[in-house]
């Protein structure tokens, strides 16, 4: 019985995480103005130093952008990404993540 309860609670938590990560890809297309300079409209990095975003998990993209915005991610491109992400709301981040994750 405890196993069933634990599995149910875990499943509910995972569903809630997916619901939080669900952004609007169409709205995200209107919010990528700054991103395209390095990542392009299709999410393919324009130089080897810029990672491809197309097809990445929306949850991964969202957590990465939030970490940059909140100055929790260091090294790599953090010096470039932190100032870019600081003006983004949670909704902006979810929408941008949804947009790039929908690109192939």
PyMOL commands that set and color helices and strands:
alter all, ss='L'
color gray80, all
select helices_A, chain A and resi 2-21+25-29+36-39+58-69+78-85+90-102
alter helices_A, ss='H'
color red, helices_A
deselect
rebuild
show_as cartoon
